[in-house]
């Protein structure tokens, strides 16, 4: 790690339930790097510090007034000048297969919540099981849209379903996303997805965005399973170790 990183205080701006945030914190801890944890969801001062940097999204790793958006660990490695090598991503076709698995699972899981449970915020973040299941499908849809030339926007991650939607409504909409996703992939002319796409954190290789789409949706599906289990409900066809293998997931489910 560079002298700059070791001589200044590293901060990580994050919020509970954020998969990329949890992954960033775990990664730095695994690298033996000390950092100051700044929860922008529950600490107004941390939120003010993030705004002062000129950033609206998390996770962010900062040193003084310099920062990097941490959606990609490659950016964190470069920013902190770390001497570490990240694992190679799974092939595009395998990432798509994993997304098929998690979308099917999310469709099953959302139907297992009672109407009351569906709209009850979970733990220390104001996101309900219904909203989280919707989010899983929206992540997959946004990945597909990026490949179709629609810029990946941070604000889109905050979208929620209409308040009147039932579990069946969310599942039906998700199944439609799933069908459109499969149709997009069937028509994809470059099976290795060797092209770039536009995102809120810059122009990125689509393979990198597809990997992030897959592990991000998978992590939130793990969280949906945790929500069900917290109500004493066994997830219908839980994700297995084989479903998770090879994805750069955080170790913890919620953080």
C-alpha positions, 0 to 999 in steps of 0.5 A, a space after each residue: 500500500 502507498 505511503 499516502 494511504 498509510 499516512 492518512 485516515 482511510 474512511 469507508 462510507 456505507 449503509 446497512 444492507 448495502 451489498 457493495 458496502 459490506 463487500 468493501 469493508 470485508 475486503 479491506 479487513 481481509 487485506 489488514 487495512 484499518 479504516 474509519 466506518 461511516 454509516 451514512 444511513 444512521 449518522 447525519 454527520 457521516 452523511 454530511 461528510 459524504 455530501 461534502 466530498 461531492 458524492 451521493 452514492 455508497 460505498 465510497 473509500 476516501 483519504 482526506 478529500 480524495 475518494 473512489 467509488 467502490 462498486 468495483 474492488 479493482 478501483 479500490 485496489 488502484 486507489 489504495 495502491 494495494 499489492 493484491 490480485 483479484 480472482 478472475 470472474 466467471 464466464 458470462 454464460 455462467 453469470 447469466 445462469 446464476 442470475 436465472 437461478 436467483 430470479 427463479 428463487 426470488 419469485 418463489 420466496 416473495 410468495 412465502 411472505 404474509 401480507 403483513 411481513 411483506 411490508 415490514 421494514 427489516 432490521 436497521 434499513 428501511 427496506 421491506 421484503 417486498 421491496 428487496 425482492 423487487 430490487 433483485 429483479 430490478 438489478 437484473 433488469 438494469 444489467 440487461 438495460 446497460 447492455 442495451 445502451 441504457 446508462 446504469 444510474 445509481 438512483 435506479 437502485 432506490 426504485 420500489 414497487 407500488 405500495 398496493 402491489 401484493 407478493 403475486 404482483 411482484 412475482 409476476 413482474 419479476 417473472 416478466 423481467 426474467 423472461 425479457 432477460 432470457 430473451 436478451 441473452 438468447 439474442 446476444 451476439 457476443 457471448 463473451 460480452 467484450 464491450 463497454 457500457 455506461 454506468 454512474 461510476 464510469 464506462 466499464 467492461 460489460 463483463 465486469 458489470 454483468 459479474 456485479 449484477 450477478 453477485 449483487 442480485 445473489 447477495 440480496 436473495 441471500 438476504 431475502 432468505 434471512 428475512 424468511 428465516 427470521 419469521 420461522 419460514 424455510 425458504 422454498 428451494 434455498 440457494 446452495 453453496 454451488 449457486 454461490 461458488 465463484 461469485 465475489 460475495 461478502 462472507 456475511 449476509 447482512 452488514 
